[in-house]
Amino acid sequence: MNKKYQNKKITMAHGSGGKASSDLIKDIFVDTFNNDYLATMEDQARFEMPKGRLALTTDSFVVSPLFFKGGDIGKLAVTGTVNDLAVSGAKPLYLTCGLILEEGLPIATLDKIIKSMQKTAEEAGVKIVCGDTKVVEKGSADQIFINTAGVGVIDEGIEVHSYQAQTGDKIIVNGFIGDHGAAIMQSRAELAISADIASDCQVLNHLVEKILSVSNNIHAMRDATRGGVATVLNEIANDSKVSIIIKEDSLPVRTPTRGVCEILGLDPLYLANEGTLVCVVAAIDADKVLATMQQTKEGKDACIIGTVTNHPEGIVALSTLFGGTKIIDKLIGDQLPRIC
Amino acid sequence: MKYVDEFRDPGQAKKILKAIAKLCSEIKLAEDRPIQIMEVCGGHTHSIFRYGLNQLLPEKLDFVHGPGCPVCVLPRSVIDNCIRIAENENVIFTTFGDAMRVPGSSKSLLDVKAEGCDIRMVYSPLDALTLAKKNPEKRVVFFGLGFETTMPSTALSVMQAEKEGVDNFYLFCNHITIIPTIKAVLDSPGMRIDGFLGPGHVSLIIGTKPYDFIAHEYHKPLVAAGFEPLDILQSVWMILKQLKNGEAKIENQYARLVKDTGNASALNPIATVFELRDFFEWRGLGSINHSGVKVNEKYRAFDAEIEFNLKAVTVIDPDVCQCGEVLKGILKPWQCKVFGKGCTPETPLGALMVSTEGACSAHYSYGKNIDLINIKTQEQ
């Protein structure tokens, strides 16, 4: 970071459009994101697109705390949008970066976040090609809010839709569930639980590309962010008009995450993930897709957690360790810790 | 996970379930109806549904979900008073998470938080005390609720506040006591409970002696039970064994934590800070004598009722609400007129739909459509 920003904070001047704004843009954003599209400093980025259908998505990020074990808001802002594109079967190409900064944010913090965005973008192989910065008065935002939009391209023949789950399909997840939600909870100072949990925050486009190259029978994919795996399964069951049965003894949950959930009375199925996807694949290709995932670093702990059945429509059920059944419903509001 | 998985062993569960089925077939009741066991505590209700135990037990055996979900039995008037406190200038109102959604007469704490009241979720009353120390210019109120399980930590926090001279910390005390409540259930007309699963964590505090009257005067068995599935199944088996032998005893299944005499270090602060109220208003059950506690004279400086000049106002539950009948075991949740229609977890009318430990909420979330599903687990 340029020395002139040491110990400096964001002021209203940085959002005024004047010299302070343009200096900040050049010194922090253009330098870090470092690509020809951005360097022109025009009001828009212009680029050629390869052949195929376009996929377009947008997402906003408002996490507190900004830095947590396994990631930070900048990394999230890239993984979230990259993964939303990837699960459609698209190859993510370009991202935008819209920032709302609270007056008083240390510029060093902003710089750290922007560098983290760039590092994650490099991992994903995408470029951040345009952006916007606004500053609001102290108290009007919580330090920094980020919006990223992303565009990608879907190769011909790839059709992955949440309405395509079919009876007999297998449900695969690429790794342990609930780690992001648990990591955020324990990063918040008010919760005096110490557990060694890192967010699963990671880009999934390379993993998706690999599994799509070995199977034409991947019917549906979703990244299981807010609301967790349970919510995504409910969306797929609803959209595909099928029932999904998952088995309690096959759910991959790390022991520390389970511990936090046991203490607070929460269910890891509903905790947020930031690098975990649910993949619905025809039974015939399930083993092949699973093995391919397991060869990647993002999917080395992948496993099959359930099966699609035809009836009753729109229902997700968990078959418990004891052979009982319970409905995994959509969450009403947030999960709230129980009193005793 | 150690100390957890041992108590969730499906193999052991199968063995106990077999023994339970055998006992059930051997018990002859005077009338032709299922054996009814009340689990007093909401924690048990939660476990029963979470592990699907209700589906695994014989048809001849019914669980009746008791009044032991402290969030569920909070009357509307108490939530209204919480809101009255929170609406004051310079007040931070702190509460356990699951009380946030409980509806008052017209709003919940979540609603008024959105309107700008400073309401914060805490995990312990000590967190509220810490907030008070950090914000000396504000009045910080802790919403104390729960049975004897949560009373000691509340009492200790008040004692700590006094010791440290924190003069901006207040307790809005709505703690309730278990014994008068069980007695009210036993005395209610049409009561059909054959035995009780005793609340494990309340028993950890008060011991098992206070339950003796249930065996002696009402001739019903009670087994103090843990919360893991094997704890619950073993306790059910112990109750059935008593029923088969025509016995009524107080037994302790949760012996790894519960002592017959309770826990003196927890009971002392309760006695130091609290005194019994003449009566306490329960949602669904009405007023029960001596079923609640308040801050005593010595600690009145910490009493939010005095500080905020609160009056006990009775707010009648809606006519259509049949929580009372469900709590007493007379109706099953789904037999209530408004279950799943006017009253859902999204828009709860009655108390039992509010917390995930509430009998109706548990049935709604876990029980709905369950009969429709024909799972062939072995195929997976």
Interface residues (C-beta under 8 A of the other chain):
Chain A: E190 L191 A192 S243 I245 K247 T255 R258 G259 E262 L264 G265 G306 T307 T309 H311 P312 I315 A317 S319 T320 L321 F322 G323 G324 T325 K326 I327 D329 I332 G333 L336 P337 R338 I339 C340
Chain B: M1 V4 R8 P10 A13 G43 H46 F49 R50 Y51 G52 L53 N54 Q55 L56 P70 V71 F96 G97 D98 A99 M100 R101 L110 M121 V122 Y123 D127 L145 G146 F147 T149 T150 H201 P229 P345 E346 S355 T356 E357 S365 Y366 G367 K368 N369 I370 L372 I373 N374 I375 T377 E379 Q380
